[in-house]
Amino acid sequence: MKTVKTPLAPLKKGARVVFLKKENDLNKILKAQKRTKETINILFVSPWDEWCETLLTKVDEQCNNPESREVLYVVNSFSMPHSFVIFKSLKLPHLVRLQGDRSITEDYLPLVYRFLGVS
């Protein structure tokens, strides 16, 4: 899988927000994505980071659209620390979008906000 650092196109009408609890859940999602090649979004956050908590609050208020086909998976650093190694997440919040065989990553906070459509 190629990792590309390019600007992300914003979500159109929000996304369903799904909080993952176990690393096994993320592994199942990644295996399914390799098979189907569908687009998925993963947001890596930390429960102790003030910026992440603010972002999660805004995402829950403004971006959460239960009827949307697009899904935003939220990965917590406390409950799933080993999953951060998969995409080399060093800064938080870190957004990863998997499209086919490419993974597009973004860790610059204003661009993450713009992609998610929150202010």
Summary of the structure (lengths in Angstrom):
residues: 119
radius of gyration: 13.0
end to end distance: 31.5
largest distance: 36.2
contacts: 345
relative contact order: 0.30
helix: 34%
strand: 27%
